[in-house]
């Protein structure tokens, strides 16, 4: 059970805002967390706050998300909800952040061009200084100077290991291991740079505010090949041609992206198998076979 009084006290200590805990109402928060909207008073003005909750062992997930949001804010590119505080209240972990009233339509050209600007935020190494989650799956971010090794071990390797634990057929795992070994072939003429990534950029994690300006949220950030973010925008659809045109105007994609996007989306399909099972195993097998046919 949530201890709303404890959450209210922490919000007031952190931001000076006073929450009306009686106003709490459940809102959509995805399939992983419960979520609520509460009204409150901050600096004399009425505000709405967005609160995610999970079991107490989800605190580190929320702490990583909050730090990721701050990192995105520091890139001065796209709007994201400002995190306020996180902690444990009763038996639940929570994350409090700014509530942004969202709508489904807005300026797609700004979304594309500002994403390209965000990707121009660089780091010296791939990875991040802490691990986080992709959905509810742990996502490793050990820093590395070698992108191919990073992707082989911390993305494909990690998901294949989980898939084995979750009952994937041995043939898929063997083919996946073959793909790990073959990865250098996809980068023979392409050297990615460590760009700031959203990490989970499907259409459900991007929208527009009341002024039609783009907003992204629910990040799984790290520094990696910018193509991984673009690939995921294509995985489930929902992004317009204007978005891609605007992105490529600011920073054109490499000609090999059309092949590598399947490699990058394989990570997410394997993760979906590990989270939900079902037909994702067959989809992952088809992607692996297609990739192996490209390089072998």
ABEGO torsion letter per residue (X at the ends): XBBAAAAAAAAAAAAGBBBBAAABBBBBAEAABBBBBBBBBBGGBBBBBBBBBBBAAAAAAAAAAAAAAAAAAAAGBBBBBBBABBEBBEABBBBBBBBBBBBABBBAAAAAAAAAAAAABBBABBEBABBBBBEABBBBABBBABAAAAAAAAAAAAAAAAAAAAGBBAAAAAAAAAAAAAAAAAAAABBBBBBBBAGABBAAABBBBAAGBBBBBGBBBBBBBAAAAAAAAAAAEGBBAAAAAAAAAABBBBAAAAAAAAAAAAAAAAAAAAAAEEAAAAAAAAAAAAAAAAAX
